[in-house]
Amino acid sequence: MLDLITGSVSDRSARGIAAAVSRLITSGQLPAGTRLPTVRAVAQRLGISPTTISEAWTSLTKAGIIQTRGRSGTFVLAPADPRQRLRYTKLSTSPDTLPLDLSTGIPDHDLLPSLTRALRHIGQAPPATTSYLDRPVLPQLEELLRERWPYSPEQLTIVDGALDAQDRITSALVRFGDHVLVENPTFPATLDLLESAGAIAVPIPVDGSGPRPDTLKAALQCSPVALYLQPRAQNPTGLSMTARRARDLSKILGGTPCWVVEDDHAGDIATAPAVSIGSHLPHQTVRIHSFSKSHGPDLRLAAIGGPASLLASITDRRLLGPGWSSRLLQAVLVHLLTDPASIKQVTRARAEYARRRETMLAALATRGVTASASDGINLWMQVDNQEAAVLSLAAHGIAVAPGAPFQVTPLGADHVRVTVGLVHNDFDHLADVLAAAASPQQRPAGARQRELSRNGR
């Protein structure tokens, strides 16, 4: 076993050793249940420090490939059900059985612009594809994207949604054992993607202005390959990065090999300006702009803009798969971005989401509940106990997302995420229920009286 492992190692760095062992496990040469040699034995055979082997074992452990069982040793794990391993799948709590599902993070269908006129318009003069090697972006759409981009990217392309964009960027930038900086908390699917790549997620706390500069500066000591952040309507907190914070972060990141990956997932429904580190570090920043929440999840369209060297590798690799995102759907998006009625509807949706957030935040504040929802469609609410809060709300027919999947490391307090953008009315009643679930031992004053009033007593 020792000979098999050490003989497969050509790169004696921690990342190289972890990658070699990972390949042996994937190929079946190290089957589930295999006990690995000790750290000291592998280090002696390779003639390197035991610390390097420990780092490699840590990477494999975080990727769910091996497990250390104290004095019993370190063992290869059996492959888990992929879906059960995903943090992303843990956000919904039996929504099919609950009348009000606020766990989804999806936009309100009634606030999306109508596709009817766009589809009719495109049907009369559909874009023609003359070759499989045609440009991946319709020229008119690229022109519109460049007008709204917060800085001038060298190259743009269109992919099938923000997560598809993250997946392709991650495949291009991240290798097994790499350190990647991420906001804490952050979107669970981002953590799933990084874990699937074998990366080590390093948490960067956020405050009301964005990722904290002090923590970022300290985290650069681990030589990260990228920083993943959401510049506005951060999911789950709803916070947005300020222009000053973007400038401060760029001063820290400038001159380092660390890429900046910005996921502007809220897009046109965000009320905050489109601030970007790319305004200061354009050759180090790749930005994603999604149209799912503003114009429709089923459009499956997001734009990626950044340095030509990175974008070219993404578009070239895509030629060996789907090739391009449907030009028919791109034409639909062009119509939605230029049609006065559609523009008016998105503007109305942005204002309505703001009204819903502000109304619910104010109602919760009067009940002593700590929450944030500065932008977007989500509200991040502090609770005494996550599991108890989720169960309490489910008993009232309300599904919310538990906070744990959003956390890289514990935050010091439990939370739940509420898709407040789906709340149309009766904010006081919902605030009573949320407040009671947040802190069952401190039921807000007046809640009982409001309940009696609703029951006509």
C-alpha positions in Angstrom: 0.0 0.0 0.0 2.8 2.4 0.9 4.6 1.6 -2.4 1.4 2.1 -4.4 0.8 5.6 -2.9 4.4 6.9 -3.0 5.0 5.4 -6.4 2.0 7.4 -7.8 3.4 10.8 -6.5 5.2 12.9 -9.0 4.5 16.3 -7.4 5.6 16.2 -3.7 3.6 19.3 -2.7 0.6 18.8 -0.4 -1.7 19.4 -3.4 0.2 17.0 -5.6 0.1 14.2 -3.0 -3.6 14.8 -2.4 -4.3 14.7 -6.1 -2.3 11.4 -6.5 -4.2 9.7 -3.7 -7.5 11.0 -5.0 -6.8 9.4 -8.4 -5.9 6.1 -6.8 -9.2 6.2 -4.9 -11.3 7.2 -8.0 -9.7 4.4 -10.1 -10.5 1.8 -7.4 -6.9 1.0 -6.6 -7.6 2.2 -3.1 -11.1 0.8 -2.4 -13.4 2.0 0.3 -12.3 0.8 3.7 -8.6 0.7 2.9 -6.5 1.9 5.8 -3.9 4.4 4.6 -0.2 4.3 5.8 0.7 6.7 8.6 1.6 10.2 7.9 5.1 9.6 9.2 5.6 6.5 7.0 4.6 8.3 3.8 6.7 11.3 4.7 9.8 9.1 5.3 9.4 7.2 2.0 9.0 10.5 0.1 11.7 12.3 2.0 9.5 15.3 2.9 8.1 16.9 6.0 5.2 15.1 7.8 3.4 18.5 7.8 3.1 18.3 4.0 1.4 14.9 4.2 -0.9 16.1 7.0 -2.0 19.0 4.7 -2.7 16.5 1.9 -4.7 14.3 4.2 -6.6 17.4 5.5 -7.6 18.3 1.9 -8.8 14.7 1.2 -10.8 14.8 4.5 -12.5 18.0 3.7 -13.4 16.7 0.2 -15.1 13.7 1.9 -12.7 11.1 0.4 -10.9 9.9 3.6 -11.7 9.9 7.3 -9.4 9.8 10.3 -10.7 7.6 13.1 -8.3 8.5 16.0 -5.8 5.9 16.9 -7.5 3.4 14.6 -6.0 5.2 11.6 -7.1 6.9 8.4 -9.4 5.1 6.0 -10.8 5.6 2.5 -14.5 6.4 2.6 -17.3 4.8 0.6 -18.7 7.1 -2.0 -21.7 9.0 -0.6 -25.0 9.6 -2.4 -24.0 12.7 -4.4 -27.3 14.4 -3.8 -27.2 13.8 0.0 -23.7 15.3 0.2 -24.8 18.6 -1.4 -25.4 21.5 0.9 -27.7 23.0 -1.8 -30.3 20.2 -1.4 -30.6 20.9 2.4 -32.2 24.3 1.9 -35.8 23.1 1.4 -37.6 21.6 4.3 -40.5 19.5 3.0 -41.9 22.4 1.0 -44.4 20.2 -0.9 -46.4 19.7 2.3 -46.3 23.3 3.5 -48.7 26.0 2.2 -46.1 28.8 2.3 -42.6 28.0 0.9 -40.1 30.7 1.7 -37.1 28.5 1.5 -36.5 28.6 -2.3 -34.7 31.8 -3.0 -36.6 32.2 -6.3 -38.2 35.3 -7.6 -42.0 36.0 -7.6 -43.3 34.8 -10.9 -45.9 37.6 -10.9 -43.1 40.2 -10.9 -41.3 38.8 -14.0 -41.7 40.4 -17.4 -44.0 38.6 -19.8 -42.4 36.4 -22.4 -45.4 36.4 -24.7 -44.5 39.4 -26.8 -40.8 38.5 -26.8 -41.5 35.0 -28.1 -43.9 36.3 -30.7 -41.3 38.9 -31.8 -38.5 36.3 -32.0 -40.8 33.8 -33.8 -41.2 36.3 -36.7 -37.5 36.7 -37.3 -35.4 34.1 -35.4 -31.6 34.5 -35.3 -29.9 32.2 -37.9 -27.0 29.9 -36.8 -24.8 29.4 -39.9 -22.1 27.3 -38.2 -21.3 25.5 -35.0 -18.4 27.9 -34.6 -20.5 31.1 -34.8 -19.8 33.6 -32.0 -21.4 32.4 -28.7 -23.0 35.8 -28.0 -25.4 37.7 -30.3 -23.7 41.0 -31.2 -26.7 43.1 -30.1 -26.7 41.3 -26.7 -23.0 41.9 -26.3 -23.5 45.5 -27.0 -26.2 45.8 -24.3 -24.0 43.9 -21.8 -21.1 46.2 -22.3 -23.3 49.2 -21.7 -24.4 47.9 -18.3 -21.1 46.3 -17.2 -19.4 48.3 -14.3 -16.1 48.3 -16.1 -14.8 47.4 -19.5 -14.1 43.6 -19.8 -11.8 42.3 -22.4 -14.2 39.6 -23.4 -17.8 38.5 -22.7 -19.7 35.2 -23.1 -23.1 33.8 -22.3 -23.7 30.6 -20.3 -26.6 28.7 -18.8 -27.1 30.6 -15.6 -25.0 31.9 -12.7 -24.2 28.4 -11.3 -23.1 27.2 -14.8 -20.8 30.2 -14.9 -19.4 29.5 -11.5 -18.8 25.8 -12.5 -17.0 26.8 -15.7 -14.9 29.4 -13.9 -14.0 27.0 -11.1 -13.0 24.3 -13.6 -10.6 26.8 -15.3 -9.1 28.3 -12.1 -9.2 25.7 -9.3 -7.2 22.5 -8.8 -7.4 19.9 -6.1 -6.0 21.2 -2.9 -6.1 24.9 -3.8 -7.2 27.4 -1.2 -10.2 29.6 -2.2 -11.5 32.5 -0.2 -15.2 32.7 0.2 -17.6 35.0 2.1 -19.0 33.6 5.3 -21.9 33.0 5.1 -22.3 32.4 1.4 -24.4 30.5 -1.2 -24.3 26.7 -0.4 -23.9 25.7 -4.1 -20.7 27.7 -4.3 -19.3 25.6 -1.4 -20.5 22.5 -3.1 -18.7 23.4 -6.3 -15.5 24.1 -4.5 -15.8 20.9 -2.6 -16.3 18.9 -5.7 -13.1 20.4 -7.1 -11.3 19.4 -4.0 -10.6 23.0 -3.0 -10.2 24.2 0.6 -12.7 27.0 1.3 -11.3 29.7 3.5 -13.9 31.9 5.2 -13.9 35.7 5.0 -16.4 37.4 7.3 -18.6 40.0 5.9 -20.0 43.2 7.4 -22.3 45.9 6.1 -19.8 47.0 3.4 -18.7 43.6 2.1 -15.8 41.2 2.8 -13.7 42.4 5.7 -10.3 43.8 4.6 -8.4 42.8 7.7 -9.4 39.1 7.4 -8.8 39.1 3.7 -5.2 40.4 4.2 -4.5 37.7 6.8 -6.1 35.0 4.6 -3.7 35.8 1.7 -1.0 34.0 3.7 -2.4 30.6 2.5 -1.7 31.6 -1.1 -5.4 31.4 -2.4 -6.0 31.1 -6.1 -9.3 33.0 -6.0 -11.7 35.1 -3.9 -15.4 34.3 -4.6 -17.8 37.1 -3.6 -21.3 38.4 -4.3 -21.0 42.2 -4.8 -24.6 43.1 -4.2 -27.7 41.5 -2.6 -25.4 38.9 -1.0 -27.1 35.6 -0.6 -28.1 35.0 2.2 -27.5 38.3 4.0 -28.8 40.7 1.3 -25.8 43.0 2.0 -24.0 44.9 -0.8 -20.3 45.9 -1.2 -19.7 49.6 -1.2 -17.4 51.4 -3.7 -15.0 52.3 -0.9 -14.8 48.6 0.2 -14.2 47.5 -3.4 -11.3 50.0 -3.5 -9.9 48.8 -0.2 -10.0 45.2 -1.2 -8.4 45.9 -4.6 -5.4 47.5 -2.8 -4.9 44.3 -0.8 -5.4 42.0 -3.8 -3.4 44.0 -6.4 -0.1 42.4 -7.3 -1.2 38.9 -5.9 -2.0 35.9 -8.1 -5.5 35.7 -6.5 -8.4 35.9 -8.9 -11.6 37.7 -8.0 -14.8 36.0 -9.0 -17.8 38.2 -8.6 -21.3 36.7 -8.8 -23.9 39.4 -9.4 -26.8 37.0 -9.1 -29.5 39.5 -8.3 -28.8 41.5 -11.4 -31.5 44.0 -12.4 -33.7 43.6 -9.3 -30.8 44.8 -7.1 -31.2 48.4 -5.8 -27.5 48.8 -5.0 -25.2 50.1 -7.7 -23.1 47.6 -9.7 -19.9 48.0 -7.7 -16.9 45.9 -8.9 -13.3 45.2 -7.9 -12.9 44.9 -11.7 -13.0 48.7 -11.8 -9.6 48.6 -10.1 -8.2 45.1 -11.1 -9.8 44.3 -14.5 -7.1 41.8 -15.5 -7.6 39.9 -12.2 -11.4 40.0 -12.0 -14.1 37.8 -13.7 -17.7 38.9 -13.2 -21.0 37.0 -13.6 -24.2 38.8 -14.3 -27.4 36.7 -14.0 -30.8 37.4 -15.5 -32.6 34.6 -13.7 -34.1 36.7 -10.8 -34.9 39.7 -12.9 -36.2 38.2 -16.2 -36.9 34.5 -15.5 -35.1 31.4 -14.1 -36.1 29.4 -17.1 -34.2 31.7 -19.5 -31.1 30.0 -18.0 -28.9 32.8 -19.1 -26.0 34.6 -17.4 -23.1 36.6 -18.8 -19.4 36.2 -17.9 -17.0 39.1 -18.4 -13.3 39.2 -17.8 -9.8 38.8 -19.1 -9.6 37.3 -22.6 -7.1 34.6 -21.5 -9.6 33.2 -19.0 -12.7 33.7 -21.2 -11.1 32.1 -24.2 -10.3 29.0 -22.3 -13.9 28.8 -21.0 -15.4 29.3 -24.5 -13.0 26.9 -26.2 -13.7 24.2 -23.6 -17.4 24.7 -24.1 -17.1 23.9 -27.8 -16.5 20.3 -26.7 -19.8 20.3 -24.8 -23.0 22.4 -25.4 -21.1 24.8 -27.6 -23.2 27.9 -26.9 -26.3 29.0 -25.0 -29.4 29.1 -27.3 -29.3 32.1 -29.5 -33.1 32.0 -29.6 -33.1 32.6 -25.8 -30.4 35.3 -26.2 -32.7 37.0 -28.7 -35.6 36.8 -26.2 -33.3 38.5 -23.6 -32.4 41.2 -26.1 -36.1 41.9 -26.6 -36.7 42.0 -22.8 -33.8 44.4 -22.2 -35.0 46.8 -24.9 -38.8 46.5 -24.7 -40.2 49.5 -22.8 -43.0 47.4 -21.2 -40.5 44.8 -20.0 -38.1 47.5 -18.7 -41.0 49.1 -16.8 -42.0 45.7 -15.3 -38.4 45.0 -14.0 -38.3 48.5 -12.5 -41.6 47.8 -10.8 -40.4 44.5 -9.5 -37.2 46.1 -8.0 -39.3 48.6 -6.1 -41.8 46.0 -5.0 -39.1 43.7 -3.6 -37.6 46.7 -1.8 -41.1 47.4 -0.2 -41.5 43.8 0.9 -38.0 43.7 2.4 -38.4 47.0 4.3 -41.9 46.2 5.5 -40.8 42.8 7.0 -37.6 44.2 8.4 -39.5 47.0 10.2 -42.1 44.5 11.5 -39.3 42.2 12.9 -37.4 45.1 14.4 -40.4 46.1 16.5 -40.5 42.5 17.8 -36.8 42.6 18.8 -35.6 40.2 16.0 -32.2 40.7 14.5 -32.2 40.4 10.7 -30.7 41.8 7.5 -32.3 42.2 4.1 -30.7 45.3 2.5 -31.2 44.1 -1.1 -32.5 41.3 -3.3 -35.2 38.8 -2.3 -33.8 37.2 0.9 -33.9 37.9 4.6 -31.2 36.5 7.0 -32.7 36.1 10.5 -31.0 35.3 13.7 -32.6 32.6 15.8 -31.9 31.0 19.1 -31.9 27.5 17.6 -31.9 26.7 13.9 -33.6 23.3 14.1 -36.2 24.5 16.6 -37.0 27.5 14.4 -37.4 25.5 11.3 -39.7 23.0 13.0 -41.7 25.8 14.7 -42.3 27.5 11.3 -43.2 24.2 9.6 -45.8 23.7 12.3 -47.4 27.0 11.0 -47.2 25.8 7.4 -44.1 27.9 6.6 -40.9 26.5 5.0 -37.6 28.5 5.4 -34.0 27.5 4.7 -31.8 26.5 7.6 -28.7 28.7 8.0 -26.1 25.9 8.5 -25.6 25.1 4.8 -24.6 28.7 4.1 -21.8 28.7 6.7 -18.2 27.8 5.9 -17.5 27.9 9.6 -19.9 28.6 12.5 -20.9 32.2 12.8 -21.5 32.3 16.6 -25.3 32.4 16.2 -27.9 30.4 14.4 -29.8 31.8 11.5 -32.5 30.9 8.9 -33.0 32.4 5.4 -36.4 33.6 4.5 -37.3 34.4 0.8 -39.1 37.6 1.8 -39.5 38.5 -1.9 -42.4 36.0 -2.0 -44.3 37.6 0.8 -47.2 39.6 -0.6 -49.2 40.7 2.4 -50.1 40.1 6.1 -46.6 41.1 7.2 -47.6 41.6 10.8 -49.0 38.1 11.2 -45.9 36.5 9.5 -43.6 38.7 11.7 -45.3 37.4 14.8 -44.7 33.8 13.7 -41.1 34.4 12.7 -40.4 36.3 15.9 -41.9 33.5 18.0 -39.8 30.9 16.1 -36.7 33.1 16.5 -36.9 33.2 20.2 -39.6 31.1 21.7 -38.9 32.1 25.3 -39.4 35.8 24.4 -42.7 36.1 22.7 -43.0 39.7 21.5 -45.3 42.0 23.5 -48.6 42.6 21.7 -48.4 39.3 19.7 -51.1 37.7 21.8 -53.3 40.7 21.4 -52.9 40.7 17.6 -53.7 37.0 17.5 -56.9 37.6 19.5 -57.9 40.4 17.2 -57.5 38.3 14.2 -59.7 35.6 15.8 -62.4 38.2 16.5 -62.1 38.1 20.3 
